[in-house]
């Protein structure tokens, strides 16, 4: 799971609320984390691997260059997978070497390895899940700008600078404030811990609050584009708009399910910290609720990796194609032909995606057919698994 409480646990003089939740059934909790993260990692990797059936459908057509939105979705999956890997390693060490973990609580111990592992594993998990949050935010910004500007491919380099720069900066700053003046002698009280919690939850809250607004405005803009294309709103265009709306809804639903328990749990633990006695009988219900949400976090936080791939691409199946020669052949065809692709399969993402071959080519075709915004619609429809007959709609002309 990804919680700032795990970084707080690395301090020997940790607060009573953190001590309470982390020391409650640690073996069972570690096993849950390993099981959830392991399943999520396996199925996520399976989801993004190339599939044979997609190559069969592709046939002799070349591979187009993926739009920025498809790259962002793939990067989000990679960040989630790396976060799951960190959870598996950390929980495995906690279960396999309990003596190493118990030394973290000893303030006078001179062995730095327990604390180094505790801090390193916690920062690894926080960094990649925080990067996942920033990339999710950038995805919402990207699709909104594509529709508003009708610019087929946005600047992916700028997104890399924003996401990784902010993720690393906030992670380092929060941890530095938490472990001041040293890991073995952290300052006590909430004042030094609050910056760490803010830097951890800021990108999460940003996605929860801003992304629904951006997605809603994007859907409204798409609907206007579809209606204004020829002055009519056909069944195919209505279906495309509905599928785009459902896709955005699934992305936000996964995010809310996986991370809302963290906010609830943190609120309860902060309330417990402010009480003179965490184990008072009057706080029993709050303690039980905090423990329940703590275990829910251990299950749902790692599952974001797999659930995100379902929201992005749907279930892509088990028919994995690991043939390097086949993919080289397709890549060679893509590099050696000048015919623009009408659609293709991205072997990185691992699902049947609909791309336009080039922004300028799409704009020329769109202009010839009286359709100025085909590039924007095609970017949003990536990975939706649209049926072949949908491509007969005027929406898809000029791809």
Buried (B, 14 or more C-beta within 10 A) or exposed (E): BBBBBBBBBBBBEBBBBBBBBBEBEBEEBBBBBBBBBBBBBBBBBBBBBBBBEBBEBBEEBBBBBBBBBBBBBBBBBBBBBBBBBBBBBBBBBBBEEEEBBEBBBEEEBEEEEBBEBBBBBBBBBBBBBBBBBBBBBBBBBBBBBBBEEBBBBBEBEEBBEBBBEBBBEBBEBBBEBBBEEEBBEBBEEEEBBBBBBBBBBBBBEBBBEEBBEBBBBBBEBBBEBBBEBEEEBBEBBEBBBEBBBEBBBBBBEBBEBBBBBBBBBBEBBBEBBEBEEBEEEEBEEBBEEBBBBBBBBBBBBBBBBBBBBBBBBBEBBEEBBEEEEBBEEBEEBBEEEEEBBBBBBBBBBBBBBBBBBBBEBBBEBBEEBEBBBBBBBBBBBBBBBBEEEBBEBBBBBBB
